[in-house]
Structures are given as C-alpha cells and as structure tokens.
C-alpha cells in the first residue's frame, strides 16, 4: 500500500511540474476540466428542469382538484390537460435554450484554451526570429566587409577571388533572408504602421530604377505603365516592400533572355480601387504550387526552377501576402507554365477614383486569389 501511495505522490508531483512548464499539457488539463464542468452543469440543468416541470404540473393538478372540490362550475376538465401541455412545452424550450447557451459558452472557452498554445508559440517564435536576425546581422556584416576588402587585392589568386565572390553572393542571400524575417515581424503589425495617402506610381518608379541593374544583368526588359490616378491609402515602407518583392520575384524567375519582359502597371479598377500588376513571361507556376505559394520558405517544383541560379529567400510572397492583409486589400495570381505569371494587388485608394474594366484569366491559366477585405480565398483553373 505504501508503495502505491509513493507512486501516486510521485505522479501528482510530476503532473504538477508538467502542468507548470508544459503549455500543451496545461491546455489538455483545462479542456478536460471544462468538459467535466459542462457535463456537471448539463446534469444540474436537466435535474432542475425535471423538478421545475414536476412542481408546475403538481401545482396545476392541485389547483384543478381544488376547483372541483369547491364546486367551481367554470372548471373545465380539458383545461388541466392544456395547462400540463403548456408547462411541458415551456420546460423543453427552457432546457433547449440552457443547453444551447452552455454549448456556445463552452465552445468559446474551448477555442480560447486550445488556441492559446498556438498563440503563445507564434509570439515566442516571432520574438526568437527577430532576436536571431538582429544578432546575425553584425557578424555577417563583418564577414562581408572582410571579403570585400580581400577582393581589393590585385595580387589575389583567381581561385581565391572566385571563392570570395561566391561567399559574397551567399552573404547577400542570407542578408536578404534576415531582412525579410525582420520585415515579416515589423511591416505586418498594424499598430506599428502609419497610414497615409501614398503615390504608388512614384514607389514603382523608384524600385524599378533600383532594380534596373539586376534586370540588365539578366537581359530582361522592364516596362512601366502608370495611370494618373494611382494614390493609395497605406504605409510607404510596406508598399515599397510589396513592389520590390513582386518585381524582384518576376526578374528572378524569368530566364535570362533578350525576350524576357516584366511589365509593371498601376491603374484603377472598376470599383475605383488601385491595382498594382506585375506580369512576366517566365517559367510560370503550376496549379499545385499556387495552393502553397504564400507559405514561408515554400519552394516550387525544383525540376522547373533548377536552371534559375539566383532565386529568392522563400519569404517574398509571404511578406507581400501579410502586408496586403494589413492593408485590407486583395492579391490575385494568374499563372501558366512556361508562359508567365501575373500578380495583381488591389489596395484601397487614397481618393475617389474612376472606373475601368477588369479582366478575366486566360485559358490554360491557374488563378489563386486572397481577398482580405472580405476574408475570402478562391482558386480556379480555366
């Protein structure tokens, strides 16, 4: 007996420590306790309803008997049956309403407790990623500076120069990932963003000018088309991130070719909203990949992108998606394999705009749309 008692005490102690340290175990305990409480409340409610029904029926029967005993000529034998039926109906409605309210309350509490670990994990994950990204910046900057200084040596052997060049390329890629992680943490939080009227056309022109060298290296032509009505309501830094990521993605996934073209346009749509569109004639995206295109670090089919030597960090469209969500806009992607991709971002206008006709996806294209103004997602293929 003493042995079992020690085992029980040890189990209780271990469970208490696990309850304190393990968020998921604590949530499991809370859910079990909530279920037990709900069952107890339902039993009490059912018992109270039976008692209420019996008391009311007994009172109706006693009242009817008293009327008969006192020779009340107005007493109707059918009145007792009607009274009992009405009492039973009220009891059923009361019981049903009580169970419904309890179920809704239990559902809210259950969702709150079950989602708490996910919320806490996500919060700690964001803090961890932000801290790691900040800590990595300094040593990476030191390594990059040292590599660039080494390349200034004219007597440096070709193999070493090639190695340092590859190091710089990888450092730039890592720096891009770190910057995207920090952007994902800062540019997607509405409480840290200030919104105002922004000329989206100016942002497009600045970004295109900044990426022109990259486009020239890949023999890709960038065409910019803007409308006179191009003012949106948003955060300038976040909007610049959208434009930069979309254009850079289009350039990165368009093979080097004199026929490579990336078209960037800013125009009002038929609702007066402002549409930023980035179209390319690159490798395209399959319908299967479109379902995962906004997932962090998701990579498309490697057999199609292996010839693209310089690809993104896997966070570009994730950041775009989150920023569009914060701006209550919508993002639409139309793509056809080996033909190209068109990404359209619709944002609230900064002033009343006119209306123009919208387009439909062409045959052979797959399309995915996220509408954060209405909370809808739609995928289709023509």
C-alpha positions, 0 to 999 in steps of 0.5 A: 500500500505504501508503495502505491501511495509513493507512486501516486505522490510521485505522479501528482508531483510530476503532473504538477511540474508538467502542468507548470512548464508544459503549455500543451499539457496545461491546455489538455488539463483545462479542456478536460476540466471544462468538459467535466464542468459542462457535463456537471452543469448539463446534469444540474440543468436537466435535474432542475428542469425535471423538478421545475416541470414536476412542481408546475404540473403538481401545482396545476393538478392541485389547483384543478382538484381544488376547483372541483372540490369547491364546486367551481362550475367554470372548471373545465376538465380539458383545461388541466390537460392544456395547462400540463401541455403548456408547462411541458412545452415551456420546460423543453424550450427552457432546457433547449435554450440552457443547453444551447447557451452552455454549448456556445459558452463552452465552445468559446472557452474551448477555442480560447484554451486550445488556441492559446498554445498556438498563440503563445508559440507564434509570439515566442517564435516571432520574438526568437526570429527577430532576436536571431536576425538582429544578432546575425546581422553584425557578424555577417556584416563583418564577414562581408566587409572582410571579403570585400576588402580581400577582393581589393587585392590585385595580387589575389589568386583567381581561385581565391577571388572566385571563392570570395565572390561566391561567399559574397553572393551567399552573404547577400542571400542570407542578408536578404533572408534576415531582412525579410524575417525582420520585415515579416515581424515589423511591416505586418503589425498594424499598430506599428504602421502609419497610414497615409495617402501614398503615390504608388506610381512614384514607389514603382518608379523608384524600385524599378530604377533600383532594380534596373541593374539586376534586370540588365544583368539578366537581359530582361526588359522592364516596362512601366505603365502608370495611370494618373490616378494611382494614390493609395491609402497605406504605409510607404515602407510596406508598399515599397516592400510589396513592389520590390518583392513582386518585381524582384520575384518576376526578374528572378524567375524569368530566364535570362533572355533578350525576350524576357519582359516584366511589365509593371502597371498601376491603374484603377479598377472598376470599383475605383480601387488601385491595382498594382500588376506585375506580369512576366513571361517566365517559367510560370507556376503550376496549379499545385504550387499556387495552393502553397505559394504564400507559405514561408520558405515554400519552394516550387517544383525544383525540376522547373526552377533548377536552371534559375541560379539566383532565386529568392529567400522563400519569404517574398510572397509571404511578406507581400501576402501579410502586408496586403492583409494589413492593408485590407486589400486583395492579391490575385495570381494568374499563372501558366507554365512556361508562359508567365505569371501575373500578380495583381494587388488591389489596395484601397485608394487614397481618393475617389477614383474612376472606373475601368474594366477588369479582366478575366484569366486566360485559358490554360491559366491557374488563378489563386486569389486572397481577398482580405477585405472580405476574408475570402480565398478562391482558386480556379483553373480555366 
